[in-house]
Amino acid sequence: MDKNKIIVFDTTLRDGEQSPGASMNTEEKIQIALQLERLGVDVMEAGFAAASSGDFDAINQIAKQVSNIRVASLARALQNDIKAAGEAIAPAKNKRIHTFIATSPIHMEHKLKMTPDQVIKKAVEAVSYAKTFVDDVEFSCEDAGRSDIVFLKEICAAVVEAGARTLNLPDTVGFRLPNEIAVMIKEMVDFIGDRAIISVHNHNDLGLAVANTLASIQAGARQVECTINGLGERAGNAALEEIVMAIRTRNDVFAPLYTDIVTKEIYATSRLVASITGIEPQPNKAIVGKNAFAHESGIHQDGVLKCAQTYEIIKAEDIGAEKNSLVLGKHSGRHAFKDKLINLGFDLDNDELNDAFIKFKDLCDKKKEIFDDDIRALVSSEITKVPQIYDIEKLSTSSCNAGHASAAISIKFEDEIIQDAALGNGTADAIFKVIDRISGVNGELKDYKVGAVSQGKDALAKVTVKVAFENSVPTIGHGLDIDTMLASAKAYIGALNSYLSMKK
């Protein structure tokens, strides 16, 4: 192994999906996986195979379709988990099982209810069993950030002896400061030596995930676990784009260390993940936020015009971000449209391409200017393969500041067109009520978000809803249209279809 290379382990499809509202279906995960391969990620944690049949299938499909990237599945230190992981990643050319067990006193006592000796025994058994499926086994000490260093050395030595190639020391709750992480990592690197690669997986609960990761690299860690846009449960994970660009930009500090990430694919990857998950990076998010390269201050604007380096240490083009410009129009052909999709990170089969092209042409008739973000949103909505149990045919709404709003809708269900109308406290409320009445399934709206996809008065509206139907676990729905109310109806119908699909 090249000791100067930082291995980039992306867990957007596993830990990133654990962000509230970020659940993805198999087709969406495949699109992200293919883009991660273009991005140059070394290892991709495609999911948690034992979590559900859907997770298993997504990992298995990804393993069949990617070429060079190493595909990993997470597994607890349990035989059933490890077996599911091994079977899910079996088709991959390069594969890894990532197994873990908690090692902090608080986790061992209250969660596992196991002694340290029992934890070591379980860890060794897990690694040994994983080795029967793959040569490449990674072992994680969950909550290593709050674990005793003497115990970390003992369990790491044991799993390395059992065959683990990579040792991950996650700060699972984002508790440590950079100097503390650096001390721990250096001690573990010195102890392990060349027997295994030391990896870090830092959470962002105190806003220190990236800082802790960079400190870990300087202390000798050679694998970083991260996500696109910093997605992840609670406050998220270390953001891949921030780690990579910090190493690249501060070459004076990190040289000769490097990654194999194709930085010009960063922006496309960020936008694809945002479009599919419905979770947009905050405007002032480092590297990929919409304001990352914007200057409002007159002093800053003057400086940038005279010399960009006065206020910009990274060029927008370095991450593949271009100014939002007109790209295609109503006279554009299918070939040009396909080429644009490839450049934006999409890989569609012929049927998906034809459907997307039809939608694109329809949009061209309604919208004067078509931007890259319009196309990203349009295609992302098309590749969502939720069965269309209910489908909107027509929608008519009216509102008045001195009375109730109303919505009349025609919905297709099993080759039958059902029509109904309802009053509501606002137009969106009326739409949701009439859909509930037609379907006979009552939903409780938990979240409702509306955003403009691009710019202009005719910008596409993207609506995301979270709805609990019949007191169930909330499902997510996305809707896209120039008409915000129609986008709202599509989002609610999408959540309903997802709920009914899961019930079958």
N, C-alpha and C positions, 0 to 999 in steps of 0.2 A: 504493500500500500504506500502511496505517496503521502508522506507525513505532513505535507504542506496543504493538502487538499481538505477542505471542509465538506463533509458529506451532508447534503441537504435532504432531510427526511420530512416529507410533507404529510400532515395528518388532517388536511381540510376535509377529506371524505369520511373521517372517523371522529376526531375530536371537534373539528369545525362544525360537523353536522349536529353536534350536541348543543349548539347555540339554540336558544328558544326560537322556534319558527323557521329553522334552517333545514328542515328535513327535505331530502331529495329522493326522487324516484330513480330507478335503475338507469333509464335513458339519460337523465340529467347527470348522473354520476359518471357515466361513460364519456359524455362530452367533456366534463371537467378533467377526467383522467387523461384523455387524449391531449388536452391542452397542457396539462402538467408535464407530459412527456415532451411536448414542443418546448416548454419552458426550460427543460434540462434538469428537472428534479432527479436525484439519484434513487431515492426510495419513496414509494407512495404507500401510505397505510390506507388501504382501500375500504376498510370497515372492520366490524366486529362480527365475525361469521356466525358465532353462536347466539347473537342477539335476537335474530329473527330469520325466517326463511327469505324475506326480502333482502336483508343484508347479505346473506349467503349468496343469493343469486347475483346481486350486484357485483360482489367481489369476484365471483366465478366468471361473469361476463367480461369484466375488466381484464382479468387474467388472460382471457382468450384474445383480447383485442390489442393490448399494448405490446410493443416490441422490445424496447431496450430497458425501460424503467423497471426497477425491482419492486415487485408487488408484495406487500405485507398485510397480514391480518392480525389483529389483536386477539389475545386469548388469556383468560385468567389461568391461574396455575391449577387447572382442572382438566382431566383427561377428555371429557366431552367437548370442552371449549377448544382444546388443542387439536382434536380430531377434526372438528368442523373447520377450523382454520386451515389445516393441512389439505383437506379435500377441496375447500373453496379456491385455494391458490394453485392447486395442482396443474392447471393448464399453462401457467405462466412460465416463460423462458427463464426468468430470474425471480426467485421467491424467498420469502422470509416469514418465519413465525415470530411474533412479538408477544412474549408471555410475561406476566407480572404478578407480584404479590406485595402487599404493604409491609413496610419495614420500620415505621416509626412506632415508638412505644404506645402512643395514643390509638393508632390503628390496630396494632396487634392485640391490645387489651380490650378495646371496646367494640371494634368491628369484627376482627377475625376470632377473637377469644382463643388465641393460640400463644404458646410460649415461643421465645426466639428459636429454640432448637427445633420446634415443630415447623416453624416458618422456613428455616433452612432446608429441612428435609423435604418439605412440599416444593420448594423452589428447585431443588436438585432433581426431583422426580419429574417436574414439569419440563425442564430443559432436556433431560434424558429422553423423555417421550417425544418431545418436539423434534429431536434429532432423528427419529425414525421416519419423519416426513420430509425434512429438509436439512441441508448442510448449514444453512445460515439461520442461526437462532439469536434473537435479541432478548435480553432479560432486563426488566425494569424493577427498580426498588421504589414502589409507590411511596410518595411522601418522603423521599430521601432528604429533602430540605430540612425535615424535622427529625431525622433519624440519627442515632448515635454512630459516630464515625468508626468506632471499633467494631460495631456490629455490621456496618456496611462493608468493611474490609472482609469480615468473616464470611458473609453470605456471597459477596462477589467472587471471592476466591473459590468458593464451593461450586458456584454455577459455571465459572470458567473451566474448572476441572471437569465438569459434566458436559462441556461443549459449547457454551455461549460465546459468540464472537464479539458481540456488542453489549456493553453495560450502560444502561440508561439511568441517570440519577435525577429524576424530575423534582422540581420544586412545585409539587402538586397544588398547593394552595397559595402560591405566590408570596411566600412569607419572608424570604431571605433578601438581604441587600447585596449589591454587586460585590463588595469586598468580602462578604461572608461566603458567597457562592464560590468566588475565586479560590479562597483558602481550602474549601472542601474539595473542589475539583483538582487542584494541584496535588493535594495529599493523595487522592485516589489515583491520579495519573501516575505519580511516583510509585505507588504501591503496585498497581497492575502492570505497569511497563508495557512491553510489547505483546502481552498475552491477550489483550482485547482492546477494542476502541471504546473510549469513554464518550458518552452521549449526554446531552442535556435537553430537558423539556420543561421550559419555564412558563408558568402561568402569570397573568397580568393583574392580579388582584390589587396590587399596590402601584400599578403602572410601571413596573420595573422589568417586565419580561424580556424585552430586547436588550436593555442594559445588562441584565444578568446573563443573557446568552453571550453577549460580546465579551463580558468579563470572563466567562467560562472558556471561550475560545482562547483568550490570551493566557489562561491558566493551563491549557493543554487539551481541552475537549476537541474532538475532531468530527463529531456528528452533532448537528443541531436539528431539533424537532420543532416544527413551526407550521403555521397555516397562512393561507392567502387572506389578506385584509385583517389578519389577527383574529379570525373567527375562533370561537370556542365557548365552552360553557362558562358561566359566570362572566368575568371581565375579559375572557378570551385568552389566547395564547400569544407567544412571540410572533410577530408578523414577518413572514418570509421576506417580503420586499424591503423591509427596513434593515434586517440583518444583512442581506446580500448587498444592498447599496451602501451600507456603512462600511463593509469590508472593502468594497470597490472604491468608494470615494476617499476613505482614509487609508489609502495604500501606504502612506508614510508610516502608519502605526502597525498595520496588519501584515505587510509584505514580509515574507514571500507567500503568505496564506492566500488562498483563492477558492472560488466555487466554480462549478461548471454551468451555472445558471445563465441562460440566454437573456440578458437584461431587457432587450427590446421586446420580449414577450410578456414582461411584467404587467403592463397596463392592460393588454388584451385579456390576460388571465384574471386580473382583478375585476374587470368589467363583466366577464363571463360568470364568475362566481357571484357577483352582486346581482346580476340579472336573474340567475337561477334561484338563488336563495331568497331574493327580495330584501336582503340586508345591505344597504348602501354604506360605504365607508363615510365617516363623519367628514364634513367639508374640509376641515383643517387637518385631516389625517395625513401623516407624513407619507411622502412618495406618491400615493395614489389618490388622495383626496382632491376634490374638484378645485380647491383653492391652493393646492400645493405649489403651483407655478403662477399664481395670480398676484398682482401687485396693485394696490389701490392708493397707497401713499404717494404723493407727488414726488417726494424725495427719492423713493424707491424706483418709481417709474423712470425718472430722469437718469438715475444711475444705471438701470438695466438697459436703457436705450443707448447709453454711451459705452457701456461694457457689461455684458450679461453677468460676468463673474462678480460684480460688485454686490449682488444680492442673491445670486443663484449658484449654489455649489453643485447642482445636478442639472443637466439639460433635460427638458421634457422628452426629447427624441431618444435619450439614453434608455428610457423605459418603454419606448414605443408609443408615447402619448403625442398625438398630433392635435392641433387646434381643430375644434369641432366644425368641419367644413362639409359643404355639399359634396356627396360622393356618387350618388346614383339618382336617376330620375325615371319618368314614365317611359322614356324611349330606350332605356337600358335593356340589354338582352339577358337571356338566361345564363350565358357563359360568363358575362361580366359579373352577374349577381353571384354565381358560384365562386368565382375568384375572390370576390369581396368577402364572402363567408369564410373562406379558407384563411384569408388574412386576419379575420376577426376571431379565429380560433374555433370555428365550427366544422364538423366533419359529418355531413348528412348523407344518407343513402338517397337513391333516386326518387323514391316516393316522398321522403321528407323534403327533399329539395324542391320538388314540383309543388307541394302544398305551400311551402314557404314562399316560393316565387309568386304564386297566385295571390297570397296575402300581401306581398310586397306591391304587386301591381294595383291591388285594391287601395292600398295606402297611398300610392302615387296619385290616384284620382281624387283623394280627399285632402292631401297635404302638399303644399307648394314645394317645400324643401325637405329632403330626406337625409338625415345625418347617420353617422355610424351608430350612435346610441339607439336610434330608432330601429335600425336593422338588428342590433344585438337583442333588444327587447322583443321585437317581433319574432325572431327565430327561437329565442328562449321559450316564449309562450307556445310555440308550435311543437317543440320537441317534448313537451310535457305529455306523457302518455296516460293520463287519467281517463278511464272509460267514460264516454259521454252518455251517461244514463239519462240526464236531463240536458237539453240544449236550447238556448234562446233563439227564437225565430224573429220576434218583434218586441219592441219596448216603446211605450209612450208614457211620458211623465208630464206633470204640471205642478207648479208651486206658486204660492201666494204668501206675501208677508202678513196678510190679515186672515189667514185661514189654513186649513189642512192641505198638505201636499198629497198628490195621488199618483199611482202608477198602474198602468194596464200592460199586461205582458202576455205573449204567446210563447208557450214552451212545448218543444217536441219531446214526447216520451213514448217509446215503443211504437214508432210510426203513427202516433196519434198527436194531434195538435190540441193542447189544452189552453184555454184562455181564462183570465180572471183579472180582477182589479182590486186595489185596496187603498185606504187612506193611511197616512202616517204623520208622525211628528218630524217632518222633513222628507225630502224626496228619497234619500237612501233608505230611511226607515220604511217608507211605503213599498219600495222595491223588495226589501227583505221580507216584509210581511206577506206580500202576495206570493213570493216563491215558497215560503213556508206553507201557505194555504194550498197551493197546487200540489206540492210534494207530500203533504201530510206529515212532514218532519219539522219539528220546531227547533230553531237554532237560537242560541244566545250569543250575541256579538261580543267578543272579548277584546278585539283590537281592529282598528280600521285606519289604514294609511293611504294617502294619496300623494303622488309625486309626478312632476313633469319629467318625461324621459329625456327630452332635449330642450330646445329653445324655441321661442316664437309663440304667438297667440294660438297657433294650430298645433301645438306640441301634443304628442301622445300622452295620455294620462295612464299611469300605472297604479293600480289599486291592489293592495294586499289586505286580506281580512283573516282574522283568526276567529273561528266559530265553534262553539260547543253544541253539537246536536244531541238532543235527548239526554242532556247531562253527561255526555261522554267526554273523553279527552279531546281538547280542541284540535281541529284540523285547519290547515292553511289553504287559502285559495288566492290565485292571482288573476287579475283582469287587465286587459290592455285595449284602449280605444281612444280616439280623439274625443269622443263624448264621455265625460267623466262618469255620468250616471250609468251608461251602458257598460263601462269598464267595471263599475261597482257591481252590477248585476252579474257579469261574467265571473268576477272574483267569488261572489257568494255561491253561484252555481258550481264553480270549481271546487270550493270547500265541501259543498253538499255531495258532489260526485265522489270525491275522495273518501268521505265518510261512508257512503253506501258501498263503495268498492271494498273497503276494509271489512265491512260487516259480512260480506259474502263468504 
